[in-house]
Amino acid sequence: MSGIAQARETIINQQFSGMGHPTMVDTNGDGVFAGATSFQLTGSPGKATILAVGEFTDFVFVGTPGCELRAQLVQESFIETFNDGSMLFFHASSGYNCVNIATLEIGGQLSGWITGGTGRFEGATGTWIIESFNAFLVGTTQVALTGTFGGAIVVPD
């Protein structure tokens, strides 16, 4: 049929590991600095690297067991670059980080929109989610991260 826009959907189902560290950038002037993260990903739609910059509020005590300290998302965006050079662009719309006071483990959730891409993802839209992740302090400034990245990419044909 001519004149009807077609699109294909690709499911995101990737496992990631990487690291994060603080920056000297405060995106909203609240005195809390943004963090930079870098992940290696495997799974569908292929091997890739993510570079991200995001800012969360300062941690506040909420008292929930396993999540006694909580910080809310201020903003985060990132770029996923695949081995073939194709890229996807992401914007976070909601999320939080938690600290388990007993173990000092960090976890949380993050989700948002796909806002574009290049190569095989030219014109991409869609949604994504990191339903849970685990993070552990390494020294005083770096954090090791692992988790699962999911979602759906829609690319016009």
N, C-alpha and C positions, 0 to 999 in steps of 0.2 A: 504494500500500500504506500503510495507516495503521499507526502505532506503530513504524515504522522510521525512525531518525534519518537524515536526508540532509545532505550537505555539498557545497560546491562548492570547487574548488581553483583558485587564481589564481597564475600564475607571476610571480615577480619577476624582471625583467630591466631594470635601470636603470643609467644612467651618472651619475656624480656628480662635482661639483667643489665646493670650498669651502675653509675654513680652520680651523686649530686654534691654540690658545694655552694656556699653563699657567694653573693656578688656584693658590690658596693652600690647597686641600683635600687632605689626606692621609688616604685612606679606611682604611688599615690600620696607620698609625703607623710606617712604615718610613723616613720622611724623604724619600720620592719623592712629588711632588705630582701630582694628577690633572690631566688636560687636558680642555678643553672644545672641541668641534668643532661646526661648522655646515656643512651641505651643501645644495646645490640638486641635485635629481634630475630626470631625464627618462627616458621609456620606460614600460614596463608595470609596475605598474598605473596610472600617471599621474604628472603633475608633482607634486613634493612638496618639502618641506624637512625635513631631519633636524637635530635638536639632540641632542648626546650629551655625556656625561661619562664618562671612563674613566681607569683607572690601570694602568700597567705597572710592572714591576720596574725597577730601575736597569739600564742597559746593562752587559753583561759581554762580554769578548772571547771569541769562539768560533772565529775564524780562518777561517771558511768564505768563499771568494772571493765578493765581492759582498754578503756579509752578515757582515762581520767583527765587528760589535758587534750584540748581540741582547738584547731585553727581552721578557719574558713577560707575558701578560695577568694582572692582579690582578682587576679587575672593570670592566665597562662596561655601561651601559644607555642606550637612546636612544628617542626618540619621532619617528616620521615623520608629518608633517601634510600632507595632500593639499589641493589647491585647493578641493575641495568641503567641507572641514572635517573629513572622516573622519580617524581617526588609527590608527596601528599602534604597539604597544609591543614593544620588543626587549630581550633580555638576552644578553650575550656569554658563551659557555661556554669558548672556547679562542681563542688568538691570540698573535701576536708582532709585534714591530717589528724591523726590521734597518737598519743603517747601512752603506753602502758607503763605506769610508774614502777611497778614491781620488776619488770624485765627491761625497761628502757627501749623496748621495741617500738617502732613507728609503723603505722599502717594508715589506711584511708581509702578514699574512693574519688574518682575524677571522671567527668563525662562532658561531652560537647558536640560540636559540629565539625564536619569536614568542609573547608572553605575554598578548595581548589586543588589543582595539581598540575604536573607537567608530564610529558611522555605518555605512557599508557594510561595515565590518570588525568589527562587534560580535561578541564571542565568538571572535575569530580565534585560531588556533594555527598552528604550522608551524615551519619551519627557514629559516635564511638564511645567506649566506656572502659575504664580500668576499674573493675568491680572491687578489687582488693589488691593491695601490694604489701610487701614486707620490706622494711628498711632497718638497717643497723648502723649505728655510729662506728666510724673507723677513725680513730684519733679524735681530735676536737673539732674538725671542720668538714670532713667528708662523710657521706652516707652511702652505703652499698644498698642497692635496690633490686628486688625481683618481683615479678608479677605476671599477670595475663592481660592482654590488650585485645578488646573485641569490638565489633561494630559491623557496619555495612557501608560499602562504597558504591555510589551510583555514578556511572560514567555514561554520557550521551554517546550513542553510536554515530 
